[in-house]
Amino acid sequence: MRFMPLAQSNRGARRNSRSFDGNFCHHHDLRHAARRLRYARIPRGLHLAARVRRRAAVRRRAGRHKHPTAGCLDSQSVKSSSVPGVRGYDCGKQVKGRKRHLLVDTLGLVLAVVVTAASISDPKGARLLFARLGGSCKKVRRIWVDGTYRGKLLSWVSDHCWFLLEPVLRSDEMKGFVLLKRRWVVERTFAWLTQCRRLGKDYEVLPASSEALISIAVTRLMIRRLAS
């Protein structure tokens, strides 16, 4: 497969394609895999089934059932580079770029991911993510969220989905940094992803490319767990 030619203005993005962690494969192979995922040269269902099998193997090794029954949902706003593409401004976090909506199980393994402009609200991004949930999430009955997902989304989920959202909130007596139960799991997954320098900032033109790179990073994480 031959790569598509890049514009001269994208030289910075081309250099950043080599900025992955040293445990990854060669950057040309990585870009090749990401583009195959983005342009659907590999059937989406085939890749998703392979990722589900790896996640099931990791969960069995940890003594869990292969199908998770609970998860945690949150979003992360990251800055984007100067390359053209979908982007927006997150007024709450004052970040111009894109937003990653992530659903993980209780082990921190990714169940679904959606990348949107940072201007998209968390409830709207959650609806886009719920539309992508497949059979691997059929046993999920509870998803922990923060206070941003309260309101109309709670009633919409109870009417249209097979699970419920449970907000985990800070009490008024809490001051400073406090580790909230359940919610720290998805925050740890965001930390795992940002250890990959290519994911520390969004360098991609298409959100689908960002989702493909996140999928590759998660696959690498599960393979390392199975090999250890």
VMD Tcl script that draws the C-alpha trace (Angstrom):
set ca {
  {0.00 0.00 0.00}
  {1.39 3.38 -1.00}
  {0.96 6.40 1.24}
  {-0.96 9.41 0.07}
  {1.31 12.41 -0.63}
  {1.46 14.97 2.15}
  {1.44 18.70 1.62}
  {4.54 20.66 2.35}
  {2.68 22.48 5.13}
  {2.27 19.16 6.95}
  {5.98 18.54 7.49}
  {5.52 19.04 11.21}
  {2.80 16.41 11.30}
  {5.06 14.06 9.33}
  {7.83 14.50 11.88}
  {5.40 13.90 14.73}
  {4.45 10.55 13.22}
  {7.75 9.29 14.64}
  {6.91 10.43 18.16}
  {5.41 7.22 19.49}
  {6.73 5.34 22.46}
  {9.83 3.22 21.79}
  {7.88 0.02 22.42}
  {5.81 0.61 19.29}
  {6.69 -0.70 15.87}
  {8.45 1.42 13.24}
  {6.58 4.64 12.52}
  {6.03 3.70 8.84}
  {4.36 0.44 9.89}
  {2.28 2.33 12.45}
  {1.04 4.88 9.93}
  {0.28 2.05 7.52}
  {-1.84 0.26 10.13}
  {-3.67 3.44 11.13}
  {-4.51 4.28 7.53}
  {-5.76 0.76 6.87}
  {-8.09 1.11 9.83}
  {-9.24 4.56 8.75}
  {-9.87 3.71 5.09}
  {-11.47 0.38 6.02}
  {-8.94 -1.72 4.09}
  {-9.37 -4.03 7.07}
  {-13.09 -4.73 7.69}
  {-14.17 -2.79 10.76}
  {-16.00 -5.79 12.19}
  {-12.90 -8.00 11.83}
  {-10.67 -5.56 13.70}
  {-13.32 -5.02 16.38}
  {-13.72 -8.76 16.88}
  {-9.96 -9.16 17.33}
  {-9.89 -6.41 19.93}
  {-12.86 -7.95 21.77}
  {-11.07 -11.32 21.90}
  {-7.95 -9.73 23.37}
  {-9.99 -7.85 25.95}
  {-11.81 -11.06 26.89}
  {-8.46 -12.83 27.35}
  {-7.16 -10.04 29.59}
  {-10.31 -10.12 31.69}
  {-10.15 -13.90 32.08}
  {-6.55 -13.66 33.22}
  {-7.67 -11.14 35.85}
  {-10.39 -13.54 37.03}
  {-13.30 -11.63 35.45}
  {-16.03 -12.66 33.05}
  {-15.26 -11.91 29.42}
  {-18.26 -9.56 29.16}
  {-18.11 -6.55 31.50}
  {-21.20 -5.63 33.50}
  {-20.11 -2.11 34.49}
  {-18.06 0.70 33.03}
  {-16.94 4.28 33.45}
  {-17.46 7.12 30.97}
  {-15.60 10.41 30.69}
  {-14.12 12.80 28.13}
  {-10.72 14.40 27.60}
  {-10.08 17.61 25.67}
  {-6.69 17.76 23.92}
  {-5.07 20.45 21.83}
  {-4.82 19.96 18.10}
  {-1.97 20.85 15.79}
  {-2.02 23.31 12.90}
  {-3.09 20.69 10.35}
  {-6.61 21.21 8.91}
  {-9.50 19.23 10.25}
  {-12.40 19.14 12.68}
  {-11.73 21.13 15.82}
  {-13.53 23.33 18.33}
  {-13.12 25.23 21.58}
  {-13.94 23.75 24.98}
  {-15.02 26.73 27.07}
  {-14.95 24.77 30.32}
  {-11.34 23.60 30.01}
  {-10.25 26.43 27.69}
  {-8.78 24.05 25.14}
  {-8.94 24.43 21.37}
  {-8.81 21.08 19.65}
  {-10.71 17.81 19.96}
  {-12.46 15.81 22.62}
  {-12.06 12.09 23.26}
  {-15.12 10.35 24.67}
  {-14.05 7.09 26.29}
  {-15.96 4.20 27.85}
  {-13.87 1.68 29.80}
  {-14.58 -1.37 31.93}
  {-13.56 -1.75 35.58}
  {-10.05 -2.80 34.51}
  {-9.56 0.32 32.42}
  {-9.84 -1.48 29.07}
  {-11.50 0.56 26.34}
  {-14.98 -0.55 25.30}
  {-15.74 2.31 22.90}
  {-14.19 5.60 21.80}
  {-15.47 8.59 19.83}
  {-13.39 11.63 18.85}
  {-15.24 14.88 18.18}
  {-14.56 18.59 18.13}
  {-13.85 19.99 21.59}
  {-16.94 22.17 21.32}
  {-19.23 19.11 21.43}
  {-20.82 18.74 24.86}
  {-20.24 15.63 26.95}
  {-23.91 14.49 26.82}
  {-23.99 14.81 23.02}
  {-20.71 12.93 22.70}
  {-22.07 10.23 25.02}
  {-25.03 9.67 22.70}
  {-22.67 9.25 19.76}
  {-20.64 6.75 21.76}
  {-23.67 4.75 22.91}
  {-24.70 4.36 19.28}
  {-21.47 2.41 18.66}
  {-21.85 -0.09 21.49}
  {-22.07 -3.60 20.12}
  {-22.61 -7.09 21.38}
  {-19.48 -7.05 23.52}
  {-21.25 -4.56 25.81}
  {-24.55 -6.44 25.96}
  {-24.12 -7.30 29.64}
  {-23.25 -3.77 30.78}
  {-25.86 -2.67 33.32}
  {-24.26 0.35 35.01}
  {-21.95 3.14 33.85}
  {-20.41 5.59 36.29}
  {-20.15 9.20 35.12}
  {-19.41 12.64 36.55}
  {-21.88 15.45 37.14}
  {-21.62 16.73 33.55}
  {-23.78 13.86 32.32}
  {-26.73 14.65 34.59}
  {-29.97 16.11 33.29}
  {-31.85 14.98 30.20}
  {-29.22 12.39 29.33}
  {-30.13 10.24 32.36}
  {-33.77 9.94 31.31}
  {-32.81 9.45 27.65}
  {-30.51 6.55 28.55}
  {-33.16 4.90 30.75}
  {-35.64 5.06 27.83}
  {-33.37 4.01 24.96}
  {-30.55 1.87 26.44}
  {-30.23 -1.36 28.39}
  {-28.06 0.19 31.12}
  {-28.25 3.06 33.58}
  {-25.95 6.00 34.27}
  {-24.86 6.54 37.87}
  {-23.26 9.94 38.62}
  {-20.39 9.96 41.11}
  {-20.17 13.43 42.64}
  {-17.95 15.32 45.01}
  {-19.51 16.36 48.30}
  {-19.45 19.98 49.37}
  {-17.19 19.07 52.28}
  {-14.39 17.83 49.99}
  {-11.55 20.27 49.41}
  {-8.56 19.98 47.11}
  {-7.73 16.79 45.25}
  {-9.90 13.84 46.27}
  {-9.82 10.43 44.62}
  {-13.42 9.59 43.73}
  {-14.39 5.95 43.62}
  {-14.99 4.39 40.20}
  {-14.21 7.57 38.27}
  {-10.45 7.19 38.71}
  {-10.48 4.13 36.41}
  {-11.17 6.08 33.22}
  {-8.76 8.83 34.30}
  {-6.03 6.21 34.55}
  {-6.83 5.04 31.02}
  {-6.44 8.61 29.75}
  {-3.04 8.68 31.47}
  {-2.05 5.45 29.70}
  {-2.98 6.93 26.35}
  {-1.12 10.19 26.86}
  {2.06 8.25 27.59}
  {2.15 7.77 23.82}
  {3.53 11.06 22.57}
  {1.49 10.89 19.36}
  {-1.64 10.91 21.52}
  {-0.48 13.68 23.84}
  {-1.81 16.06 21.20}
  {-4.11 15.51 18.24}
  {-2.04 15.66 15.03}
  {-4.58 14.01 12.71}
  {-6.72 15.57 9.98}
  {-9.67 13.22 10.48}
  {-11.18 12.19 13.82}
  {-11.33 8.63 12.46}
  {-7.52 8.63 12.32}
  {-7.36 9.64 15.99}
  {-9.75 6.83 16.88}
  {-7.59 4.36 14.93}
  {-4.43 5.42 16.78}
  {-6.21 5.11 20.14}
  {-7.32 1.61 19.11}
  {-3.71 0.70 18.25}
  {-2.47 2.03 21.59}
  {-5.10 0.04 23.49}
  {-4.28 -3.10 21.52}
  {-0.62 -2.68 22.40}
  {-1.54 -2.36 26.08}
  {-3.60 -5.57 26.05}
  {-0.94 -7.53 24.17}
  {1.69 -6.47 26.71}
  {-0.56 -7.62 29.53}
  {-1.09 -11.00 27.88}
  {2.64 -11.41 27.21}
  {3.73 -10.53 30.74}
}
mol new
graphics top color blue
foreach p $ca { graphics top sphere $p radius 0.5 }
foreach p [lrange $ca 0 end-1] q [lrange $ca 1 end] { graphics top cylinder $p $q radius 0.2 }
display resetview
